[in-house]
Amino acid sequence: MPASLYARLGGYDAIATFATRLVARAQSDDLLGRFWDNRGTDRKARELQLLIDYLVRQTGGQMHYTGRDMALAHTGMGITQADWSRFVELVSRTAGELGVGATEGGEVMAFLDSLKRDIVEA
């Protein structure tokens, strides 16, 4: 049986590092940073942990995700195609910097593509 994507990405620590770097990059991005405006430090930390939990679970790790589904979590945020494209760029850059291989990177991008219709509103 082949190893899970979770294992091939490097497990919890690698996914947590990826998510932390990605979110920091998105928060400071000129286009995407607005989604974190007026959120306190605790809320930002909670959202980051939920993202880590979600990614661990979705890639095959043993994590219980307690957050909402992607459609409900993103409803009303006004995420556009331009926002989505920028986010995908940041995911790709962050994964590349962390040495994610082509096969695993392709699986991550396919997974992201499967979420697009639940996240992009306009």
Helices and strands as residue ranges (DSSP letters): H 5-9, H 11-27, G 33-36, H 41-58, H 70-74, H 81-97, H 102-119
